Amino acid sequence: MDLLDLWRGRLSIRRVGVLIKSLLKKPGRSSLLQAMDERARWSDSDYILARASDALELSNYIAIKVNAEDTKDIPFPEPLPRPGEDEGPAEETGPAMSSPQEIISFFGQMNSL
């Protein structure tokens, strides 16, 4: 496809848009997709391997924490950096915990329904 046809009047802007959208939906890692989305640098198998590696490190961490006597110096394993993700320091923010009073009032409201 010759893009000069756009200026020659043989190709519409709508057709160019349709062609670009179809390029983005095709499987594989095209240069266009990699330029538009950094996550396309890795294939599906790369993401699966990174996830398996993270899971293995986490299971080793848990096994050491459970079986070792002094585990205060063992750092929590960091996940492998993936393309397109912020590579800044990961903040250790866990889920917000409810106070005992909030839990009691929640179940009290559930019982009154």
Helices and strands as residue ranges (DSSP letters): H 5-8, H 13-25, H 31-36, G 38-41, H 44-67, H 100-111
